[in-house]
């Protein structure tokens, strides 16, 4: 006797069929399952819980900001031979180039006597909070490779971004929010790869909010609405959950489906938390003024920095704040118009100083690392004997604050021209290893098996720099 399926079974089967079509399209972008990762045990005691990375896309000139080189002023206009990869790549030779003095005056600041120029007067007020590394060097002489290397530890292969590695290693402090968020990222020079998970489980991918070129006040998460706790909404969600689970059970091992299902779950949970976190309207006038919000030209970046603080308070593990644009030349890339640095500095200086002050006042700077810098620095010579500077991956400056790093420290040095790192050199792999160490992660043990080998952020390189810690 033939048994006819019940109406309930028919609807379940039919629904799963439609669900399969929808999930198939979404799964093409996912890689693996992972439910909301709970906080995990670190490899060793951590000094910090999270990172706010203030990415200055294009490369700030270190010799015009935090690396004081009097020789540039003494020899301004004189011709010198600077043999570097950039000039060799362009000309095949090492032509003589004109020495170019800093366009902003340097002076010492704070009890530490840290040198900083007038380009960043507000940041300079926090000299005693900064751990300045003046001996950075990296891979890649063009923006694309160098930016990818900064974010992923590789100039060409598709590797997980640093934020994804950190989220993979430590899990989340708040299951109702993504553990890794990138504010206003650019589409170029790596684009989504700079916050991508690559072969790590898909839950560790960064969540972009807005994009470069869109005003921060208009940046949000699309289709995000405050959750109305109605019975109907709950029933709809439970039905979707059942359909997804039914699909997963029929295809065991299909981790792509599991990843998409988890993305639905996170989207549901975010409705209860994200709208409030993203809403700056409840902040006091004093706080808004501290970040330069409502003022020109600081309003846009000030909103991003304030949102970073709010995400930090809410438990987001890695927050990247991008000062970037979507033009062919990134923001700080002044090859022939270095005075433009001044315009960019006016947009970011007060917001960054405001962020440091706000974190200190709230007791968050103790366990939060603030990392400021770009993909490389700029040359001590004038490009094409003009009024700008070329790319310089051989020596540049970044600074760190909070998170157990030694405040008021100037670590390492470039040569007398600011061209090459020569004393206590810190490679980008070393910086990655050191930041992971501060978070309680051993960069050599933070690995993921893929394509027959164990991968890590620092590849087979990198060493922790213990002298940077307090």
Secondary structure, DSSP 8 states (H G I E B T S, - for coil): ------HHHHHHHHHHHHHHHHHHHHHTT--------B----SS--S-SEEEEEEETT---GGGTT---HHHHHTTT-EEE---HHHHHHHSS--EEEE---SS-EEEETTTTEEEEGGGHHHHTTGGGEEEEEEEE-S-SSHHHHHHHHHHS-SSS----HHHHHHHHH-BS-TTS-SEEEEEE-SSTTGGGGG--TTS-GGGS-EEEEETTS-GGG---TT-------HHHHHHHHHHHHHHHHHHHHTTT-HHHHHHHHHHHHHHHHHHHHHHHH--TTS-HHHHHHTTTTSTTTHHHHHHHHHHHHHHHTT-SEEEEEE--SSSS-TT--SS-TTHHHHHHHHHHHHHHHHHHHHHHTT-GGGEEEEEE-S-EEEEEEGGGSSSEEEE-SSEEEEEESTTB-TTEEE-EE-TTS-SEEES-EEHHHHHHHHHHHTT--TTT--EEETTEEE-TTTT-----GGGB-
